[in-house]
Amino acid sequence: MSAPHLEKLRRDIVFAETLRGHHLIFHSTWGLFNPRRIDEGSRLLIDHIQVEPDDLSLDVGCGYGPLGLTLARLCPQGQVHMVDKDFVAVEYARKNAVVNRVDNGQIYLSNGFSHVPDLRFDNILSNLPAKVGNELLSIIMHDAHARLKPSGRFYVVTISGLKEYVKRTFREIFGNYKKVKQGKSYTVALAIRE
């Protein structure tokens, strides 16, 4: 590989997207999930969440920030917490918040809910990774239930192969499950804390 090509690979990947009517610019890098564009699952989730302008929301596994920053724009009087266990993802999410002039978000390192302040959220959302195992998915779902306000909403998007697991586990933990949208390869699901 030539030195100029290697230098090009080291530069930020920069792209623009319009999500729910909001034009956003994203900086990303190799090694982060879908660094060159918003993935189909995240886009499906963004397009089908329902929020109020003053909601307190949490994006678990925020990556470089597409879900959380879109939520921040949709909830201008609210607050959005964005967490990821990858410090590179957190740094890029912070950079993207600055680039997009999003000031109603807090972005920090946390392995799931381990460093999330003791708050109760109106919305928690996550693009759940398929390869982390059912154990971690169960922990995330139980922790989400514990951290939602009454009537709080937990939105997830998963590969469609996980939809039966999500359905069963949501019903076990929350007592309810709703399939919000079925895409070609992804499913958006919702559970509400009663």
MITOR-752269 format. One record per residue (C-alpha): residue number from 1; residue in one letter; z, y, x. Coordinates in nm, 4 decimals, always signed. Example, Ala and Ser with C-alpha at 12.3 -4.5 7.8 and 13.67 -1.06 7.14 Angstrom:
<pts>
PT   num   residu          w          v          u
PT     1        A    +0.7800    -0.4500    +1.2300
PT     2        S    +0.7140    -0.1060    +1.3670
</pts>
This chain:
<pts>
PT   num   residu          w          v          u
PT     1        M    +0.0000    +0.0000    +0.0000
PT     2        S    -0.0934    +0.3393    +0.1370
PT     3        A    +0.1666    +0.6094    +0.1980
PT     4        P    +0.0100    +0.8474    -0.0610
PT     5        H    +0.0105    +0.5734    -0.3267
PT     6        L    +0.3724    +0.4873    -0.2489
PT     7        E    +0.4663    +0.8556    -0.2720
PT     8        K    +0.2949    +0.8763    -0.6121
PT     9        L    +0.4999    +0.5769    -0.7340
PT    10        R    +0.8208    +0.7517    -0.6277
PT    11        R    +0.7490    +1.0578    -0.8426
PT    12        D    +0.8881    +1.0876    -1.1931
PT    13        I    +0.6750    +0.9462    -1.4692
PT    14        V    +0.6311    +1.2303    -1.7200
PT    15        F    +0.4905    +1.2008    -2.0707
PT    16        A    +0.5135    +1.3809    -2.4042
PT    17        E    +0.5767    +1.2298    -2.7477
PT    18        T    +0.6133    +1.3628    -3.0995
PT    19        L    +0.8992    +1.1797    -3.2706
PT    20        R    +0.9867    +1.2607    -3.6325
PT    21        G    +0.7977    +1.5879    -3.5981
PT    22        H    +0.9734    +1.6936    -3.2763
PT    23        H    +0.7717    +1.7376    -2.9575
PT    24        L    +0.9678    +1.5966    -2.6635
PT    25        I    +0.8912    +1.5605    -2.2942
PT    26        F    +1.0302    +1.2607    -2.1091
PT    27        H    +1.0865    +1.2008    -1.7411
PT    28        S    +1.1312    +0.8389    -1.6425
PT    29        T    +1.0998    +0.6098    -1.3426
PT    30        W    +1.0115    +0.2531    -1.2550
PT    31        G    +1.2889    +0.0073    -1.3342
PT    32        L    +1.3844    +0.1687    -1.6654
PT    33        F    +1.2820    +0.0088    -1.9940
PT    34        N    +0.9277    +0.1140    -2.0931
PT    35        P    +0.9052    +0.4008    -1.8447
PT    36        R    +0.5563    +0.5237    -1.9455
PT    37        R    +0.5796    +0.5454    -2.3241
PT    38        I    +0.8110    +0.4961    -2.6195
PT    39        D    +0.8146    +0.1276    -2.7061
PT    40        E    +0.7116    +0.0003    -3.0483
PT    41        G    +1.0655    -0.1030    -3.1448
PT    42        S    +1.2228    +0.2333    -3.0615
PT    43        R    +0.9481    +0.4162    -3.2492
PT    44        L    +1.0004    +0.1932    -3.5543
PT    45        L    +1.3753    +0.2633    -3.5464
PT    46        I    +1.3282    +0.6397    -3.5033
PT    47        D    +1.0849    +0.6487    -3.7949
PT    48        H    +1.3231    +0.4715    -4.0353
PT    49        I    +1.6729    +0.6047    -3.9728
PT    50        Q    +1.8292    +0.8361    -4.2296
PT    51        V    +2.0688    +1.0995    -4.1000
PT    52        E    +2.2333    +1.4213    -4.2132
PT    53        P    +2.2073    +1.7474    -4.0136
PT    54        D    +2.5778    +1.7461    -3.9188
PT    55        D    +2.6210    +1.3754    -3.8386
PT    56        L    +2.8181    +1.2480    -3.5405
PT    57        S    +2.6037    +0.9746    -3.3868
PT    58        L    +2.6092    +0.7281    -3.0982
PT    59        D    +2.3101    +0.5761    -2.9175
PT    60        V    +2.4190    +0.2554    -2.7389
PT    61        G    +2.1893    +0.1642    -2.4496
PT    62        C    +2.0182    +0.5032    -2.4521
PT    63        G    +1.7848    +0.4474    -2.1569
PT    64        Y    +1.6135    +0.7739    -2.0646
PT    65        G    +1.6950    +0.9115    -2.4092
PT    66        P    +1.4193    +0.8806    -2.6713
PT    67        L    +1.6451    +0.7677    -2.9575
PT    68        G    +1.9428    +0.9899    -2.8812
PT    69        L    +1.7423    +1.3042    -2.8112
PT    70        T    +1.5440    +1.2575    -3.1317
PT    71        L    +1.8729    +1.2125    -3.3202
PT    72        A    +2.0042    +1.5330    -3.1626
PT    73        R    +1.7004    +1.7186    -3.2947
PT    74        L    +1.7407    +1.5618    -3.6403
PT    75        C    +2.1125    +1.6545    -3.6488
PT    76        P    +2.1178    +2.0113    -3.5103
PT    77        Q    +2.4676    +2.0850    -3.6448
PT    78        G    +2.5961    +1.7441    -3.5345
PT    79        Q    +2.6750    +1.5776    -3.2040
PT    80        V    +2.5095    +1.2793    -3.0404
PT    81        H    +2.6779    +1.0624    -2.7794
PT    82        M    +2.4385    +0.8637    -2.5620
PT    83        V    +2.5589    +0.5811    -2.3387
PT    84        D    +2.4036    +0.3327    -2.1022
PT    85        K    +2.5407    +0.0974    -1.8369
PT    86        D    +2.2602    +0.1963    -1.5954
PT    87        F    +2.3423    +0.5116    -1.3987
PT    88        V    +1.9711    +0.5802    -1.3378
PT    89        A    +1.9066    +0.5734    -1.7135
PT    90        V    +2.1991    +0.8119    -1.7710
PT    91        E    +2.0673    +1.0546    -1.5083
PT    92        Y    +1.7207    +1.0550    -1.6651
PT    93        A    +1.8646    +1.0978    -2.0162
PT    94        R    +2.0596    +1.3994    -1.8878
PT    95        K    +1.7477    +1.5383    -1.7225
PT    96        N    +1.5505    +1.4919    -2.0453
PT    97        A    +1.8209    +1.6669    -2.2474
PT    98        V    +1.7879    +1.9692    -2.0163
PT    99        V    +1.4061    +1.9614    -2.0177
PT   100        N    +1.4042    +1.9499    -2.3986
PT   101        R    +1.6849    +2.2056    -2.4387
PT   102        V    +1.9050    +1.9624    -2.6296
PT   103        D    +2.2621    +2.0902    -2.6077
PT   104        N    +2.4330    +1.8943    -2.8853
PT   105        G    +2.4485    +1.5710    -2.6906
PT   106        Q    +2.6918    +1.4089    -2.4512
PT   107        I    +2.5434    +1.1538    -2.2141
PT   108        Y    +2.7577    +0.9274    -2.0032
PT   109        L    +2.7907    +0.5919    -1.8324
PT   110        S    +2.9486    +0.3190    -2.0438
PT   111        N    +2.9135    -0.0567    -2.0639
PT   112        G    +2.8727    -0.0775    -2.4396
PT   113        F    +3.1718    +0.1022    -2.5912
PT   114        S    +3.3999    +0.0741    -2.2852
PT   115        H    +3.3995    +0.4494    -2.2064
PT   116        V    +3.3166    +0.5908    -2.5497
PT   117        P    +3.5900    +0.8322    -2.6670
PT   118        D    +3.8047    +0.7205    -2.9589
PT   119        L    +3.5841    +0.8759    -3.2266
PT   120        R    +3.4507    +0.7518    -3.5581
PT   121        F    +3.0764    +0.7920    -3.5988
PT   122        D    +2.8492    +0.8503    -3.8985
PT   123        N    +2.5684    +0.6606    -3.7246
PT   124        I    +2.5478    +0.4155    -3.4402
PT   125        L    +2.2080    +0.2940    -3.3337
PT   126        S    +2.0701    +0.0656    -3.0689
PT   127        N    +1.7496    -0.0947    -2.9568
PT   128        L    +1.9285    -0.4235    -2.8920
PT   129        P    +1.7971    -0.6053    -2.5854
PT   130        A    +1.6939    -0.9613    -2.6626
PT   131        K    +1.7825    -1.1134    -2.3280
PT   132        V    +2.1518    -1.0199    -2.3008
PT   133        G    +2.2744    -1.3163    -2.5028
PT   134        N    +2.4455    -1.3548    -2.8373
PT   135        E    +2.7884    -1.3005    -2.6812
PT   136        L    +2.7128    -0.9410    -2.5791
PT   137        L    +2.5270    -0.8733    -2.9038
PT   138        S    +2.8350    -0.9903    -3.0967
PT   139        I    +3.0613    -0.7627    -2.8914
PT   140        I    +2.8338    -0.4634    -2.9593
PT   141        M    +2.8246    -0.5384    -3.3330
PT   142        H    +3.2031    -0.5832    -3.3619
PT   143        D    +3.2642    -0.2653    -3.1592
PT   144        A    +3.0157    -0.0721    -3.3742
PT   145        H    +3.1990    -0.1807    -3.6891
PT   146        A    +3.5306    -0.0646    -3.5436
PT   147        R    +3.3895    +0.2760    -3.4428
PT   148        L    +3.2116    +0.3725    -3.7644
PT   149        K    +3.3576    +0.5976    -4.0322
PT   150        P    +3.3816    +0.4461    -4.3811
PT   151        S    +3.0215    +0.4406    -4.5118
PT   152        G    +2.9001    +0.4800    -4.1520
PT   153        R    +2.5634    +0.3265    -4.0710
PT   154        F    +2.4764    +0.0878    -3.7875
PT   155        Y    +2.1017    +0.0756    -3.7271
PT   156        V    +1.9465    -0.1701    -3.4848
PT   157        V    +1.5981    -0.2702    -3.3877
PT   158        T    +1.5375    -0.6136    -3.2406
PT   159        I    +1.2496    -0.8424    -3.1693
PT   160        S    +1.1749    -1.0230    -3.4928
PT   161        G    +1.2915    -1.3522    -3.3416
PT   162        L    +1.6500    -1.2205    -3.3600
PT   163        K    +1.6385    -1.1039    -3.7219
PT   164        E    +1.8129    -1.4122    -3.8659
PT   165        Y    +2.0902    -1.3870    -3.6056
PT   166        V    +2.1346    -1.0154    -3.6836
PT   167        K    +2.1317    -1.0835    -4.0589
PT   168        R    +2.3963    -1.3563    -4.0300
PT   169        T    +2.6160    -1.1582    -3.7894
PT   170        F    +2.5937    -0.8322    -3.9880
PT   171        R    +2.6995    -1.0178    -4.3033
PT   172        E    +2.9871    -1.1807    -4.1155
PT   173        I    +3.1139    -0.8549    -3.9599
PT   174        F    +3.0140    -0.5854    -4.2107
PT   175        G    +2.9781    -0.7898    -4.5277
PT   176        N    +2.6261    -0.6547    -4.5768
PT   177        Y    +2.2782    -0.6439    -4.4270
PT   178        K    +1.9612    -0.4583    -4.5134
PT   179        K    +1.6201    -0.5076    -4.3582
PT   180        V    +1.4964    -0.1491    -4.3375
PT   181        K    +1.1521    -0.2158    -4.1921
PT   182        Q    +0.9602    -0.5167    -4.0700
PT   183        G    +0.7061    -0.4320    -3.8030
PT   184        K    +0.4561    -0.6597    -3.6342
PT   185        S    +0.6993    -0.7676    -3.3622
PT   186        Y    +1.0225    -0.5794    -3.4401
PT   187        T    +1.2720    -0.5559    -3.7244
PT   188        V    +1.4897    -0.2556    -3.8103
PT   189        A    +1.8170    -0.3582    -3.9738
PT   190        L    +2.1082    -0.1644    -4.1200
PT   191        A    +2.4715    -0.2490    -4.1846
PT   192        I    +2.7154    -0.0100    -4.3529
PT   193        R    +3.0879    -0.0067    -4.2915
PT   194        E    +3.2556    -0.0443    -4.6287
</pts>
